[in-house]
Amino acid sequence: MSTSSQVAPEPDVQPMRQTQTPPEDDEHFLDRQASELAYQARVLAKADEPDRPLLDRVRFLAIFTDLTDEFFRVRVAGLKEQRLAGIRQPSRTGKSPAEQIQELHESFKALLVEQRRILEGDLLPALAAQGIRILPWEDLNESEQAQLEEVFRAEIFPVLTPLAVGPAHPFPFISDLSLSIGVMLNDRDGSSFARVKLPRQVNRFVQLRRENELVMVPVEHVVGAHLHELFPGRKVESWHTFRVTRNADYEVEDIDVGDLLDAVAHEILGRRFGRVVRLEVDQDVPEKILELLCHELEITRDDVYTTPRPLSLNGMSEIANLDRPELTTPGWVPVEVAELKDDFFTVLRDRDILVQHPYDSFASSTQRFIEQAARDPKVLAIKQTLYRTSGDSPVMKALIRAAESGKQVVALIELKARFDEEANIAWAEKLEEAGVHVVYGFVELKTHTKTAMVVRRDDDGVIRRYGHIATGNYNPTTAKFYEDIGLFTANTELTADLGQLFNMLTGHSRTAAFQRLLVAPVTLLDRFLKLIRSQAHPDGRIVIKVNNLSHNAVIDALYEASRAGAEIDLIVRTICCLRPQVPGMSERIRVRSIVGDFLEHSRIYRFGEDPAPGAYLIGSADLMTRNLENRVEAVAPVDDPRLRERLDDVIDACLQDDVLSWHLLPDGSWVQHPSEADFNVQRYLRAQADIRRKQF
């Protein structure tokens, strides 16, 4: 191996700072928003795979709607705010916010057409063939309608609130992502409009049995058939469904960290009043209703998307969750981690351990690490960062038990984790009540690192640190379907760095020294750039697996390495702004995206054909400006040959995959290249896990 690929680890001491990124241009970079929308198209394509189990296809159709909801709430909303602020400065692709919005509008409309084609032309007939029918009210017989009338009066009618609009009744507030029925009424005073919100507590579909079939009736059809009971004495001319999407992004700034909890609580309360960025209506909505909605919601026709009923297709998850095991992929049972079946700390004093979820059990590894530390009387302290959690988190409960038993427990909770703020605030309050020292990190930086540290006085009387550094959150729910890597270690240099990291977070230090751990925004970007440049030669080799790649300086360094002769493979699940295989710039760079049953979430970095110490890494950071400059991230080297062999197996399997993989072309389009090999990386890793299960 060329000596230029050897990058020895070196301690860094430097303050946090913002780096200068190079100029942007459309020849070098792909549009970020368009790349994200392209990922959503790849997810939607999973619903169009005829060989995939039927209910799995329905689930991907629902997931696509969830993804596009978030895309509008955050990405499109951000562009609209820029446009309203009068910003005309072009993006890296040379387009103004207004131009980007228009392009996204056209792309999204095409995706909606594709979604409806899949639903109506394929999934609905396939469901009907399996005895699952989605039917409107008018397709029910009298007996079936009578059954649903009883359901309506007992379970739906009590929670509905009709809101009329008129001189004495102002237009009601329409909450974010709520499904509503717009009603045109007529009486002797003329026509008027009313709104009926369909509460989230009501199921999206109402079920009934028809011989050997299950009939699913959209709830709006049941309500629509009974509107006369909500508006007695008034004539219902017509009813139509609509759905509003609001700006859900926010910034917290110019406050003291001590006020952060109150500030975030205030912002998420205000999120429901965010500016409207999208209106979805059914395609038969009359012009007078559409005109009224646009006026009252302060939007233009460009913000309106018309589709056939039913709207809100994320509700199709109710159908995906039906108890029909023959129509879905068998659930995966994670493997117990054999190496950790005995005392955690004894094992880690002997060797590092690497786990991969969901193939390896979260409960028997990551969760057990914290639970054992909470019970162990020799443990003196537990320190942990928490970005996203679950509602009934065993990890949180273990921290509470540890604090109540007298241990020093520190929890760094990121209150600004988008869409998890309320859950994190609730846990922060519970932890503080139990005596946990809760810290909220930096106002201007999100703490995204996935790290934990246990301090223990061992049997020999020596106080040692034990650490966990991961790519995924401490969330047993997402660990069931997020693919992530976790490293358990008692390495003295790494655990000393973890101690320094926690001191930086709890002490709000702007300066820190690290020996082995790479930390953003302190050392990580500079070290990544050095590692990439170390491979800028004919024998260079780089393999990176991340969720997103958009940082200009990183992309330019990868271009430089490619021009120098390095072979580069990038496994990027979602956003990729790098143009691969452009002659003279990136012809040696290949980019693929893997979209399967498990969400590929791990970040793995390999620099060199036989990486030098410190040049094979895993951690929490993607290659984006927000990760490398605006968040606290931690990336750890993996030097143990056994663990590197395990990571090599994961990477090599990703590069062999010809079933789940999409390949990025220079123009930004994604294509699949299936071959006769039929190699599915997730199927392979499940098979490898089953081998470990038998050994256990």
N, C-alpha and C positions, 0 to 999 in steps of 0.2 A: 504493500500500500504506500502511496505517496506520502512523504512526511508532511506535506502541506495539509493533509486531512487531520493531522493530530492537533487538537485544540485542548490544551490542558486547562483544567478548572482553575480559576483564580478568584480570590475574594475581591468583592467590589464594595467600596464605600462611596456613595454619592447620593445627593438629594434627589427627591422626586422632581420630575420636570416634564414639561410638554416638549415633544420633539418636533422639529420642522419636517414636514413631509414634502416630497418633490412636487413639481407642478403636475397638473392633471391634463391628460389629453385622450381623445377618443381612439387613437390608433393603438395605444398601449393598454387601455383599461376597458373592461366591459361594465355596463351600467349595473350598479348595485341593486336597485329596485327591480329591474327587469330580471336579474339573476335570481332574486328571491321568488319572483312570480313563476319563473321557469321551474324552480324546485316544486312549487305547488302543483304545477302541471305534471311533474313526475309522480307525485303522490296520487293525483287523480288518475293517472294511467294505471295504477294498481287496481282500480275499480273496473278496469276494462280488460282484465286478463281472464280469458274464458276458463283456463285451467285452475284458477284460484278458487277455493271454496266460496260458495255464494255469499254467506254472511260476512266473510272477510272482505269481499268486494264492497258490500254495503257499508262496512265500517270505514273503509278508505274514502268512500264518497262523503261520509259524515266528517271525517278528519279534514278533508279538503275544505269544507265549509268553515270549520274552526280556524284553519290556517288563514283563509282569506279574510275572515272577520278580524283577526289580529293584524293582518297586513294593512287593512283600511284604518283600523283604530290607531296605528302607530306610524307606519311608513307613509301611507297616502296622506294621513292627517298632518304629518310633518311637512310634506311638500306643500300642502294647502296653506299652512301657516306661513311658510316662506313666501308663497305667492301673495298672500294678503299683506304681508309686511313690505311688499314691493321689491323683493329680492329678484334680480334678473341675472345674477352671476351664474354662468353655466356650471354644470357639474363636471366631473372628470371626463365625461363623454361629450361635453360641449353642448349640453341641453339645459335650458332654463327650467325652473320648477314647473312652469305652466306647460312646457313642451313634454316634460316627463309625465305629468298627470295625464295629458292627452294620450300619450303612447300606452300608458298603463291602462287607461280606460278602454282602449281598443283591444288590448291583449286580454283583459279580464272579461270583456264581453264575449270574446271567442272561447274562453275557458268555460263560461256559463253555458254557451251553446253545446260544448262538448259534454259538460256535466249532465245536461238534460238529455242528450242523445243516449248516454250510457244508462241513465235512470229509466227513461221511457222506452227506449228501443231494446234494452237488454235486461236490466235488473228486474223491472216490474214483471215482464213475462216469465222470467226465470223463477221469481218468487211465487208467482201464481202457479207455475208448474209444480212447485213444492208445497202447495196448499197454504200459501201466505198471500193474501190479497190486500192491497191498499185501495179502498173504494170511497167515493164521495157519498154523501147522504142519499142522493136521489137513486143510487144503485142498490139501496137496501130495500128489502120487502117490508110489509107493514109490521110483521112480528119483530123483525130486527130493529126497526125504527122505534117500536114500543119499548124494547129492551134498553136502547140508548136514551130514550126519554127518562127512564127511571134513573139511569146513571147521571144524566144531566142534572136532574133536580136534586139528587142526593149528594153529588160530589163536585159538580162544576158550578152550578148556579149560585151557591152560597158565597163563592169567592170572587164573583164577577162584579165589576162596578161600571155601569154605563155612565159615560160623561158626554152630555150634550154640549154643543157649541152654539152660542147665540149672544144677544146683547148683554144678558146678565150672566153668561157663562163663557169666560175666556177660553181660548184654545188650550187644551191640557198639555202638561209637560209629557213628552214621549221619551221614556228612558232608553238607555243604550241597550241594543240587541233584543229588545222586547218585541214580541209578535203581537200585532194589534189588528183589530177588525175596524175598518172605517165603514160607517153605516149612513146611507142617505135615507132620510125620513121625509114623510109628506103628510101634512094635515091641512086644515083650512087656512092656516097662516102661510102656507107654502112649504118649500123644501128646506131642509136643514141637515147639518152634519153632526154625527156623534161618533165617539170612539169607545171601543171596548177592548181593554187590555186582557191578553191571555196570560195569567200569572205563571211564573216558572214552576210553581208548586203543582200545576196541572200537567199531566202527561201529554206528550206531543200527539200520541195516538190513543184512541179509545178502542178496546178490543172486544170482540164477540166471536162466538163459535158458530160456524155454519157447516153442519154435517162434519166432514173430515177436513174442513178448512178453518184457518184463523183469519178473521177479517180485521183489518186495521183501518180505522176511520180517523182522518186528521181532525183534531179537536175543533178547529175553526168551522168545519162542516157541521159538527154537532151543535156548536153555539149558534152558527148562522141559521140553522133550522128552528131555533127557539128565540130569535131576537124579539119576537112579538111579546114574549114574557118579560123581557128587559125594558121594553118601551110600550107598555100597555096603552091602548087607545090611539096609537100612532101607526101609520102605514109604513112598512119597510119597503122602500123602492128597490134597493140593492145593497149588497155588502161586498167588501173587498179587503184583502189582507195587505198589510204593509209592515215594514220593519226598518228601524232607524239604527245607523251606526254612528257613534260619536267619537270625537278625539279623546283617546284614553292616555295620551302621553302627558308628562309633566316634568318640570324641573324644580328641584329644591335648592335654593341658593341664598346667599347673604344672610344665613342664620348661624347661630352657635350650635355646636353639636348637641348640647344639652337640650335644645328645643327640637331636635330632629324628629322624635316620635310624634309630637304634637303637629309638626309641620307636615309629615307624611300622612297622618290621619286626616288632616284638613284637605290635603290634595286629593286623596282617594275619595273623600266625600264629595269634592267638587268635580271629580271625574264624570259623575253621572250627568253633570250639566255642561259637559264639553260641547264644542261646536259640532254640528252635524256634518259628517263627511260623506255619507251615503244614505240613500233612500231606496229600499227595495219594495216594489209593488207588483201585484199580480197583473198579468198582461191585459186583463179586461177592465182595468180601472177607468172610470169615466174621466173625461178631460176636466170637469169641474172639481172633482176630488183631487186630481193630481195638481191642478192649479192652486187649490187651497193649501195642500200639504207643502208645496214648494214655497208658497208665500209665508206660511206660519213657521216653517222650519228654517227659513232664510237660506235657501239653496237654489241652484239653477238646475235646468234640465240635464246638464252634464253630470250632475250628481245622482241621477235617477237610473236605476236598473230594473227593467221589467222582465219578469219570468213567469211561466205558467205556475199554477198552484201545484203542490204546496211550496210555500216559501220556507226558509229556515231549515235547510236539509241536514243541518247537524243533528236535528231530532231523529234522523234515520238511525242513529246509534241505538235507539230503543228496539228497532228491528234487528240490528246486528247482535244485540244482547239476548235475543230470544233463546230459549232452552231447546236448541236443535243441534246437538253436538255433531250430527252427521253432515251439517252444512258449514262447519267451521274447522279451522286447524286445531288439532288437539292442543290443549294447554301445555306449556312447557313447565316441568318441575325442575327447578335449579338443583345443582349438585352440592351436597354438603362438602365443605372444604376439609379434606382428610387431614391435612397438615395442621389444622387448627382445632382438632377435636380434643386435644389435651390443653394444658395450661398455655395460654397465649404468650405470656411473657417469657416462659422457658424456651419456647420455640423461637421467638424473635431474638433472643440473646444469641442463638446459634446461627440463624440465617434470616434473610429477608424473605417475605412472602408476597407473591403477586396474585391477584384475583381478577376475574373478568365477569362482570354481571351482564345479563341475567343468567349466563351459563353456570357461574358459581353462585351459591346462595348468599344473598345479602345478610340474611338472618344469622347464618352460621359464621360469618366473617366480620363485616363492618359493624353490624348491630351488636354482635357478641363482644367485640372488642370494647365498646363503650359500656355494655352491661356488665362484663366481667370487671372492668376497672371500677365501676360504681360499687360493686359488691366487695371488692378486695380490700381488706383492712390495711394492707401495706401501701395502697395507692394514696398519695398525698394530694394530688391535684389533677384535674382534667381541664383541658382548654380545647375549645372547638369553634370552628366557623360554621355558620348555618345560613345558607342562601335560600334554598327552598325546602320546605318540610311537608309532612302529611298531617292531616287533621288529628289522627290518633297515633302520634309518633312514639314508638318504643324508645327511640334514641333520646327524645326530650324527657320522657318519663324516667329514663335511667339517669340523666343529668340531675333531675329533681331529687331522686333517691340519694344520689351521691352528695348533693348539697345538704340534704336533711340529715345525713349520717356524719356530717362534720368535715367533709372534704372541701378543699378549695376548688370551686368550679367557676370557670369563665366561659361565657357564651358570647361570641361575636355574631350578632344577628344583623343581617342586611335588611333594613326596613324598606329599601327602595327596589327590591326584587319585583319586577313588573308583574302585576296580577296576583302576587302572593303577599302583598303588603298587609292585608287585613289578618291573614293567618299568622304572619310573623309578629305583628303587634300583639295579637292574643297570646302567643307563646312567650313573648318577651315579658308580658305582665305576669304570667304564671310562673316563669322561671325566677323573676325577681321576688315574688311572694315566697318562694321556697328557699331563698337565700343565695341563689346563683348570682354571680357578679355579671350583669348583662352590659355589654358594650355595643354601641351602634356604629363604630368605625368612623370614617371620614364623611363629611358632608359632600365634598366635591368628587369623591371616588366611591364607586360601588365595591364592596368586598365580595369578590366572586370566587376566591380561592376555596378549595375543598380540602381542609386540613384539620387534623385532630392530634393532640399530644397528651400523653399520660405520664405523670411523674410518679415514680414508685421507689420506695426504699426496699431493695431486694434482700433476700435472706442473708447475703454476705455483708449487709449493712451499707452497701453502696447505693446512692440515689442515682437512678438512671431515668432517661427519657425514652419513651416509646412513641413512634409516630405513625400516622396514616396520612398519605398524600394521594389524592384521587382526581379523576376527571369528572366525576358525577356527584350529585347532591346526596345528603344523608336522608334519603327519602325512600322507605321500603316500597312505596307504591310505584314510583317511577322506575325503581330498580328491577321491577318485573318485566319491563319492556324497553328500557334504555340500555344500550350497550355501553359499558364503562369499565375503566381499569382502575384498580386501587393497589397501592404499594404500602405494605406494612414493614416497618424498619425500626431497628434499635441502633443503627449506625450513628456513632457519636457526632460526626460532623453534620449529618443531615438533621438529626434531632436538635443539635445546638442551633442550627439555622431556624428550625421551627420555633424554638424558644425565642429567638431574636425576632422572628416574624410576629409572634403574638405580642411581644413587648412593643413592637412598632405600632401594632393595631390598638392595643389598650392604652399606650402612652401617647398616641397621636404624634409619633415621631415622624419627621420628614427626612431623616437620615438613618441609614441602616447598613450593616456589614454582613455579608453572607459568604460562606465558604463554598458550598455546593448547590444550595437551592437557588434557582433563578426566580426572581420576584419582580413583578410589574407593580408600579411603574419605575422601579429602581434600576434593575439590571437586565431584565428579560429581553427587551428589544435590542439593545446593543449586543448581547450575547448571541441572540438568534442571527443577527446580521453577520457577526464574526463566523459563526458556524456555517452559514450559507456560503460566505466568501471563501472559507477554508476548502470548499469543494469546487471552486472555480478553476478546474484544470481537466485535462482529458480523461483522467481516471476518477473524477469526482462522481459521487453517487449520493442522492438525496431522496428519501421517502418520507412524506408527511401525511398524516391522517388527522383531519380537523373537521369541524362543522362549517367554518366560514373562512374565506381568504379574501381580504379587501385592502390590506394596508399597503399604501403606495411604495414605501421604502422596501418592504419585504418583497413585493412583486418585482421591483426593479433589481434587487439583489438576485432573485431567482433567474431573471432574464440574463443578468451578467454571468451567472454560473453556467447557464445553458450555452451562451455564446462562447464560453471558454472550453466547452466540451463535456460538461457534466451531464449525466443521465438523471432525470428527475421524474419521479412519479408522485402525483398529488391525489389523495383520496379526500374529496371535499363534498360533504353531504349536501349543503344548501347553497350558500352564496360563494361564487368565485368570480372575481373581477380580473383575473389574469387571462390573457389570450394565449392559449397553448398552440404549439406547432406552427408558429408564424416564421417563415424563412428569415434567417438573419437575426432573429430575436428570441424565439422560444421553440425552435424545431425539436429540441430534445426534451421538452416538457410535455408530459401526458397527464390529463386530468380526468378522473372518473368520480361518479357519485353512486353510492350504494343505497338503494331504497328497498327495504324489506319489512318483514313483520316486526323486527326489533329496530328501534331508532338508533342509528349509528351515532354515538355521542362522544366516544373516547377521542383524546388527542394524543397522538404518538409522533415523535420526531426522531428520525434516524439520519445521521450525517456521516457518510463514509460507508464503503463496502464492508469494512470491519471497523466499526466506530471506535474512536479513542475514548478513554474515560471521560465522562461528562458530555458525550456527543450522542447518547441514546437516551431519550427523555420521554416522560409522560407528565401530564398535568392538566390544569383547568383552563388554560389560555388558548383561544383561537387567534388567528392571525388577522386581527382587525384593530383599527385605531382604538376603539372602546376598550378592548382587552389589554393592549400593550401600553396604552398611555393614560386611560381614564378609569382603570379598575385595579384592584389589588388581586394579583394572580400568583400562583405558585406552580413551578414546573421542576420536577426532580429528575436527576440522572438515574439511570438503571445500569449498573455496572456488573452485577452478578451474571456470569455466563448462562446459568440455568434460566434466569428470568428473561434474559435477552433472547434465548432460544424460544421461549413462550411468545414473546412479542413478535419475533420473526415469523412464527407460525401464523399469527393473526394477520400481519401485513402481507405475507406471501399469499395467504388465502384470499385476501381482498383483491390482490392483483391478478389472481387466477379466475376470479368470479366472472362468469359470462351469463348469469341468469338475472341477478339483481342490479348489475352495473349499467350506468349510462355514461357515455363519453362526450366530453365537451369539445366542440369544434371551434375553430378560430373566430367564426362569426357570432359566437355566443349560443348557438343552438346545441341541443343535447340529443344524442342518438344512442340506440342500443345495437350491439353487434353480437347477437347470440351465435354460439358455435355448437358443434356436436359434443363438446366436452360436458355440457350440462353441469357446470360446477357452481354450486350455490354456497357462498361463504357462510351464511348463517346455518344452513343445514350441516355443513362440515363441522362447524364449531359445536353444534349440538351433539354430533356424533363423537367428537373428541371428549366432550363433557360426559357422555354416557360411558366411555371407556374409563374415565376417572371414577364414575359412580360404581362401576363393577369392582374396581380396585379397592374402593372404600369399603 
